[in-house]
Amino acid sequence: QPEEVQTIWKRWRTSWSGRVIFRCIPWSQSPLITSMWESISTYRKSMSLSLHPKRLGTNLSEQSSRMLYLTQMDLLLTPLASVDAFRSYMKADVSRAQMPAEELDCSLPISDYFVSSSHNTYLTGNQLYSDAAASAYTSVLLRGCRSVEIDVWDGEPLSPPESENGETSSESSSESSDSEDETKGSKEGNEGLKSRLKQRIKKKAESEEKLVQRLPKSVSARLGLGSKDPENTVAASPTAGTSDLAASDAREQTEASPAPAPDSSTAIKGEPRVLHGHTLTKGASFREIAYAIRDSAFVTSDLPVIVSFEIHASLDQQQIMVDIIHDAWKGFLVEIPAGTPADKLPKLAELKRKILIKTKSLPLKGTGEIDAEAEEDDEEEETESNDELVDKSVSQDSKPAKKKPAKILEALAKLAVYTRAYHFSHFEQPEAKDPVHIFSLSEKGARDAHLNHRDALFEHNRSSLMRIYPFAFRVTSSNLDPSFYWRRGAQLVALNWQNLDKGMMLNHGMFTGTQGWVIKPTGYRSSEPRTDIVTCKTLNLTIEVFAAQDLSLPPSDHNEKWFRPYVNCQLHVEEPESPVAAGQDDSRSGINPDFEGQKLEFPTVSNVVEKLSFLRFKIKDDEIGRDSLAAWACIRLDRLREGYRLVHLLDCTGEKTGGILLVRIAKKTS
């Protein structure tokens, strides 16, 4: 009976054993839990006499087991009558506050899914002067990202050509002659910079080689670390339509032909570079990035990866891009028979182990080169804004010269089979009728579209693809709130993965435990009748916070006795647009605090779509001034379990920790 459960709970919670268990929830086979259970057994008689629970029995172990069994009877088949059973329960997934993700239905068109997406993937830090690196692609893909971005620019000549008499010619290729004239005055300074960069690259390569030698061959092969040269890496033989990752592991053990090295003319001209234009960011090789994507795209998932190109390179350099793409991604590219129109979006299951290329498409009528000025993608506005972000103290000679928008090579544009990018003007433009088009909008552009054309925006995103990217002036790589754009139906909301903030926490809540593709809620899909509407509910949510264990310290703290943690919860829902917050001001001390069942309440929250709403826990340090983040968790509301649960915490870099939060969750929707 409920009254009996409440009686057991009150008596057991206030007892010595109850307080110890709820303050010291162990996870490993440590002596702590064994000694704790022995102490309970030793004091069983005296504790039971003091409680006088005659009608419930006098065995404290049985009382504890019965309490847990009755409150969690939906999860436990047998009472927790021993220390081993208790340990097993606390280590099991059933105690987690977040339930596992549902098995993904891959039978729907790709417009019916949300995709975990990255913006300016190549950057390792801020938008102004951080490095670009191929390793950034490896990092995000292994963390579950399924859409990456590459900004491609002309590469610098690697070596000048030799004349017939053996002398070195001062002429460069026709594509780079104008640039050479403009930078001739600063040639000497650039030579010194290049020399320092070469030394830096050499040292980095040597350290990577030493690291690779200590790794198992299977690991280095999987991550593409077998050689510092991407041409010498070995790719797994791609098999379209298979989800058996074990088969992929087996294929990695077989020998494959190394990728061909660039020909001599390419070596003279240089290969395309990847960087953030008109800033001080340092570029990376397009070839290295292409091979990094190949080697890590299907390690954690066989679901497709979308590569979004922003092209600023000349036609010659684009041809080099196409050659590298065919070499690096051979067998992974989407191909359709010649003359067969792409008249509808494919099902997700049809694209397993495939790389989809998003770039500017050919005009709807006619063929040939595409003038990027006429077919300019919205994202190029970001590049133009970057000039204003560069520090005024930087000399004009050190900045890249502004060029006219590049034309798009037909061979490159044809690689975009199901993700043809067009400049967005309005929802009635002819390109909007192309069934495989994709529009890219800035966060501001998408909000304007929502304000002025709400129904058209939502209807477009039911059946067609849309990518949202952050505002150009987010120079610190901060992020937008992705949940706002998911509620508008946008499939790809691109975030700066190098910076952990609210946006990345919400992205984690949406995609954690999945393979980077999440099916949209009812009412958001093209595969459903147009009569289906989005179902909104009213929510009443209460969180009781009992205790925490093994909390991680903020980066600035090194002594746990000065650490005063408190819990803050935020509920992210449709209305209002700002999150509903329920703070907890009463802090405790140490990394194992007892919060004594304090309540955080969210009463009568309306317009809630559970699959697009999130509960965010933040453990912060009560300090003078701004409080530092110590740990956090974010759970999508439809995956939030009720009852007594453990919230597993991440640190301020997004890494898993041993920290846990013991809570009781009461959730009612109507």
N, C-alpha and C positions, 0 to 999 in steps of 0.2 A: 504494500500500500504506500501511497506517496508520503503519508505522515510517518510511516515507519522508516522510509528512506531518509527523510529529513532528520529524524531523531538520530539515526546512525551517523549521518553526516556531521551533525553538530558535535556529538560526543567524540567522534573519531578525529575531527579537524582540530579540536581544542586539546586533544591528548598529546602527550610528548611524541609518540610514534607518528601521529599524523603530521605534526609540524616538521619533524625531521624528514619524513618522506617527501613532503611537498617542498621543502627547501633544498633537499639534496637528492635530486633525481639523477642517478648515475647512468652512464651509457656503456661503460666498458666493464670487463671482468676485473674490476679493481677490488682491493680488500675493503673499500668503504662500504659497499652495499652489504657484503657478508657480515662485517662487524655490526652494521646497523641492524640487520635482521637478528643477529645473535643478541644484541642489546634488547630488542623488542621481546625476544623469547625469555630473557632473564627477568625482565620486569613485567612479564605478562600477568603474573598472579597479582602483584601489588597494583598494577594499573587497572586490572579488571575489578578488583575490590573497590578501588576508589570511584570507578564509574557506576558500579551497581547495575549493570544492564541484565537483570535476572531473566527477563523474558526473551532476551536476545542471545543468551549464552554468556559464559564467562571467559571464553577463549578470545583474546585480543586479535590473534591472527585470523580467526574465523570472522570476527567482526569487520576487520579491515577488508578481507577478501569479499565478504558479503556486500559491503558498501560499494566497492568498486564494481562488483558484478551487477548489482541492481542499477547503478547509475549508468553503466556502459553495457547493458545486457544485449544491445544490438550488435556488439562487437565481440563479446567474450563467450566462448562455448562452455567454459568451466570456470569456477571461482579461482581466484589467485590465492592458493593455499600454501605456497612455498616461495622462497626467495627466488628460485629459478624461474617460476612462473611469472613473478612480478618483474624480474629483469627482462624476460622475453617480451612481456607486454610493452614495457617502456621502450624497448628497442624496435618494436614492430611498427610498420607503417600505419596500422589502424589507430595509433595514438596521435597521429599528426592532425593538425587543424586543417590542412589542405588535402583534399581527396585527390587521388590520381586522375590524370586527364583521361577523357573518354577515348576509346579507339577511334581513329580518324576514318571517316568515310571518304574515300578517294574517287568516288564515282561522279562527282559534280564538276561543272565547268570551273576553271581557275578563278573566275570572277566571283565565285561564291565563298572565297576564303580570305582571311586576313593573313598577311605575310610579314614575318619579322624582318625589318629592313634597316639598312645602314646608310648614312649620309656622309659624303667625303671620307669613305672608308679608309683611304690611304693615309690619313693623318694620324699621328700618334699623340697629338696634343691640341693646342689652340689653333685657330684659323689663320694666324698671322706669321708665325715664325717657327712652327714645329716641323719635325721631319716627316716626310712621306716614306713608307716602308712596305715592302711586300709582306712582312710578318704581320702587319695589321689585318690583312685579309685572312691569313691563317687563324689568327686569334678569334675574329668574329664568327667565322664559319664553324670553328670547333665549339663555339658557345651557342650555336643554334640559329645564327642569322642566315636567311635564305635570299636576300637581295642586297647586292653591294653596288657601289658606285665607283667609276673610274673617270677622272678628268684627264684627257689626253692632249699633250702639247708637242710641238716639234722638239726633237732632240738636238743637242749640239753635235757638230761634227767631231768624231772621235780621232780622226787623223787626216791631215790634208793629203790630197792625191799627189803622186809623183809624175813629173813630166817625162817625156821620152828620153831626155838626156840624163835622167836620174835626179834632177834637181827638184826640190819641193816647190809645188805651185802655190801661189797665194790665193788662187781662185777657189771659191766654194761653189756649192751647187746653186742653181738659179733660185731655188726656194729660200736659201738662207743668205743670199748676197746682200739684200737690203739690210737685214739684221746685222751683218758683219760691218757694213759701213757705219751704222749708227753706234756700234759699240767699240769702234777702233780706238777711240780716245782713251778708253779705260782698259785696254788690252793688258797692259802690264800688271795692273791691280788684279785683274781677273786671273792671270796666270798664277799669282801667288795664292789666290783663293783655291784654284783648282788643285794646286800642289798639296795644300793642307787637306782638302777633301779626299784626295787620293790616298794620303797617309791614313786618314781616318777610316776610309773604306777598307784599306788593306788590313789594318789592325782588327777591324770588326770581322772581316772574313777569316782571319787567322783564329780568332777566339771561337767563331762558329765551328770551324773545322775541328778544333780540339774538343768542343762539346759533342759534336756528332760522333767522334771516335769512341766516346764513352757510352753512347746510347746503343741499345739493342738494334740490330739491323731492321727488324720489323717496324720499330718506332720511327727510325730515321727515314725509312722508305715511305711510311704513311704520311709523314709531315713534309716530305720532299726535301729532306736535309742531307741526302746522300752526297751532295756536292754543292759547293757554293755557286756553281754555274747552273742555271736552270736548264741549259741545253743537255746536261748530263744526267738529269733526274729521270727516274723510271716511273712510268704511269701504270696504274692498274688498268687492265683491259676493260673498257666500259661495256656493260650489258644492260640495254634499255629494258625497262619494264620489270626489273627484278627488285625485290625488297630484301633479299637475303644478303645482309652485310657480312655474314660469315663467308659467303662465297667471294665477296670482294677481298676479304683478308687473305683468302687462299690464293687469289690471283696475284696479290702483291708479291708472293714468294717466287713467281715465275719471272724469267728474264724478258725484257722488252728492249726494243731498239732505242738508243738515245735520240733525243730531238736533234735535228740538224742545226748546225751553227749558221749564223747569218753569213750571206755571201760577201764578197769583198766590196761590192758597191755599197751594200748596206753599212758595212763597217766604216766606209769613208763618210757617208752621209750622216751616220748616227741613227739610232733608233728612237722611236717616240718615248717621251717622258711623261710621268704622271706627277702632277703637282697642283697646288691651289694657285690659280693664276693671279698675277699682279700683287702678290704678297711676298714675304721673305721665306716662305716655306721651301724646304729643300726637296728636290724631286727624287723619284725612284724610277727604275727601268720598267717600261711596260711589259717587256718580255718576262722579267722576274715575277711580276705580279700575275701575269697570265698563267705561269706554271705554278705559282703558289695557290691560285684558285683551283687549278686542275687537281693538285695533290691533296687538298683539304675539303673540297666541295662535298664529297660523299663519304666522309669518314664517319660522321655521326648520324647521317640520314641519307636515304636514297631519293628524297623528294627534290624537285627541281630547284635550281638556283637562277635567279634573274640578275643579269649584269647590266647595269644602267650606264651607258656611255654619254659623256659630255665632250664633244669633239671641238678642239681648237687647233688641230693639226692641219698641215697642208695636204694636198691630194697625194703627193709622193709618200709622205709619212703614213697616210691612211692605208695606202697599198701595203706598206710594211706591216701595219697593224693587222690587215686581213691575212697576210702570210703567216704571221705569228699565231693568230687565232686558229687557223686551220692546222698548224703544227701542234699547238699546245692542247687544243680542245677537240682534236679529231675523235670522232665516235660519240662525243657528248653533245654536239650541236644538233639543233632541231632541223630536220630536212623533210621536205615534201616533194613529191614528183614534179618535174617541170611541167608547167601549164596547169597545175592543179591549184585553184584559188583557195586561199585561207579564208573561208567564208563563215567560220564560227570558232569560238574558243574551244580548245580541247579539254577533255576531262583531266583531272590531276593525275589519275592513274596512268594516263598515256604518256606522261612526261617524266617518269621516274628516271633518275640518273641522266638528266638532260640539263644543259645550260641554255637559258633563253637570253638573247641579246636584245636590249632595248636601246634603240638609237633612232635618229631622224629617218623617216621613211621616204620612199619615192613619192612624187606627186601622184594623186589619184589618176590623172590622165597624163600620158607621156612618160618618157624615161630620160635617163641621163643624169647629169650632176644636179644636185639640189643646192640652191643658194640658201645658206643658213640665215641670211638676212631676211629672206622671204619666209622661210620655214623655221624661224628661230624658236627654240625651246625656251620656256619660261625660265629655266634654271640659268641661262646665260646672263640674265639680269644680275644674278649674284656675282658673277665674275666682274661685271662692270662696276659694281659697288665696292669691290675689294680695293680699287685704287684709293678710295677715300680712307681706307682703314690702315694703310701703311704709314708708319711714323714719318713726320715731316723732316726729321733729321737725316733720313736716308737720301742720298744724292740721286738725282734723276738718272744718272748714268747706270746706277746699280739696279734700276727697275727694268723689267722686261718691256720692250717697246710695244705699244698698242698696235694691233693689226686689225684689218677688216675681218668680219666674220668669215670663217672658213667655209668652203663648199664641201658637200658630202659626196664621197665616192659611191657610185652605184653599187659596186661590189660589197662595200661595207653596209649600205642601207639594206641590201637584200638579205643580210644575215638576220634582220629583225623579222621573224616570221609571224609570231603571235603577239608581239609587243612593238608595234609600229608607233613611234612617237610623233606627235604633231603639236604645233603651237596652239594653245587654247585661246580662243576669242570669245565664243559663246556656245551654248549647247545645241544650237541649230545649225552650226557650220557644217559643210559637207563632210569633213573628216569624221565628225561624230557618228556618221552612219557606217563607217568602216567597222565591221564587227570585231576586228583585232587591233583597234587603236588603243593608245594609252595617252592620257593627258597628265602633265606634271604641273602642279600649282604650288606656289609658296604658301606658307601658313596664312599669310595675310590675304592672298588671292582666294584661298578656300573659304576663309571666314566671310569675305565679301560675297562670294557666290552663295554661301548659306543665308546671308542676310537678304540678298536681292532675288535669288532664284532657288529657294530652299527645296521645293518639290522637284525641280529639274535636276538639281545636284544629286538628290537621293535616288531619283529614278535612273539617272545615268550610271550611278555606281552599283545598281542592282545587276546590270548586265555587262558593263564595260569597266576597264581597269583605270585606276587613278593613283598617282603617286604624289604625296605631299612631302615637302622638304622645308627645313627651318629657314627663318629669315636670315638674310646675309649678314646682318650686323650682330649676330650672336658670336662675337669674336672669341669668347672664352669657351666655345663649343657647348654652350648650354642648350637645353632641349625644349621643344614645345610639349604641350600636353597631348599625347597621342590619342587618348580616349575620346576627346572632342571630335576628332576626324574619323575614328572608327565608328562613332555614332552617326556620322554622315555617310557611312558605307565605304569610305576609301580603303582600298586593299593594302596599299603600301604606304605606311607612314614612316619616313626615314628619320633616323635619330643619329646623333653623334655618340657612338659607342665608347669613345675614349673618355667620356665624362659621365660619372654617376650622379644623377639628380632625380627629381620627381619623374621626369619623362622616362628615364631608363628603368626606374623601379616599376612603373606601370607596365612598361613593355615586358619586364620580367614576369609580372603577375599574369599577363595575357598568355605568354608563350612557354612558361616554365613547364617542364615535363612533356612538352610536345616536340614535334620535329620542325617547328618553325612555320607551319601552316595550320591555321585554326579555322574551322568552319564557321561561317557567319550565323547569327541567330535567325530564327524564323521571321520572315518579313523583309529580310535584307538580300535574299537570294533570287537570281534570275530563274532558277529551276522551279520556283514556286509560283502559283497563280498570283496575279496582280491584286486579287481580292484579299490575300493574306496581309494582315497588318501587324505592326510591331506591338507586342503585348507589354504594357507597363504595369508595374505593381507598386503597392505601398509597403514600405519596409519598417519594421520595428526591430532594432538590433541593440543588444546589451552585451558588453564584454566585461567579465569580472577577471581582474588580474591578481593572481595569487603570489607568484614568485618567479624568479629567473635564476638561471645557473650558467656559469662560465661565460659571462658576457665579455665581449672583446672591448678593449679600451680604445678611445679615440686616438688618432695618430699623435696628437700633441701630449697625451698623458702617458706616463711611464710608471706611476705608482698607484696601485688600486685603492689604497686607503684614502686618496684624495678624490676618488671617483664617486660621484653622487648621481646615480642613474634615475631617470623617471621615464614613464611610458606615455607616448602621445599617439593617438589613433586618428586617422583621417579617412573619411568615406567619400569616394569619388563617384558621383552619380551625374545624371543628365541635368537636373535642375536642383539648386542653382549651379551655374558653370564652375564656380569656385567650390572646392571640396568642403563637405560638412565635417568640422573638426570637433573632437572631444578630447581635451587635454587632461593630463594628470599632473598636478602641480607639486604633489607631495613626493619628494625624492627620498631615496634611501642611500646607503653607502655600500661600497664593495661590489664585487663581481657576482655575488650570490645573494641578491637582495630579496627580502620578503615584503611584498606589497599588500599583504593582508586582505586580499579580496576586494580591493577598491574597484568601483564600477565606472565604466565609460558607456554612456548611453546615446543612442541615435533614435529618438522617438519619432514615429510618423514621418518618414522620408518618402515623398511621392515621386512618381515618374521614374521608377527604377526598372531597368532592364538588367537582370542579374548577370548575363554573359558579357555585359559592357560596363559593369560597375566593379569597384575594387575597394578593399579594405587594406589600408597601409599602416603597419606598426612601425614606430620609430622609437628607439631607445637613445635618449640624449643625456648628456652630462650637464647637470645644473651648475653653471659657471657664472662668473661676473661677466656681463656682456653677452655676446652671442653664444648660445649653447652648442657644443660640438656633437655631431652624430657619432654614435658608438656602434649601433647595429640596427637592422631593419628587416622587414618582411612585407611582402605584398601578395594578397590572395584575391583572386577573382571571386566574386560573390557566389556564383553558382557552384564553386568548388569549396566553399567554406562549410566545414562540418560543425554541427552543434554538439553540446556536451562539454565534458572536461577534456581539453585537448592541449597538445604541445605545439607551440609555434617555433619552428626552426629558423634561426636568424642568420643573416649574412652580415659581413662587416662593411665598412664604408668604401671598400673597393669592389664590392659585389661578390667576394669570395665566401664560400661556405665556412661556417665556424662550428664549434661545438656548443655554441650558446643556444639556450632554449628558454621559452617563456610559457609558464603554465597558466592557462586561462580557462574560463567557462564561457561558452558562447550560447546565447539564446537568440534565435533568428526566426522571425515570423513575417510572412508576406501575405498580402491579400489583394 
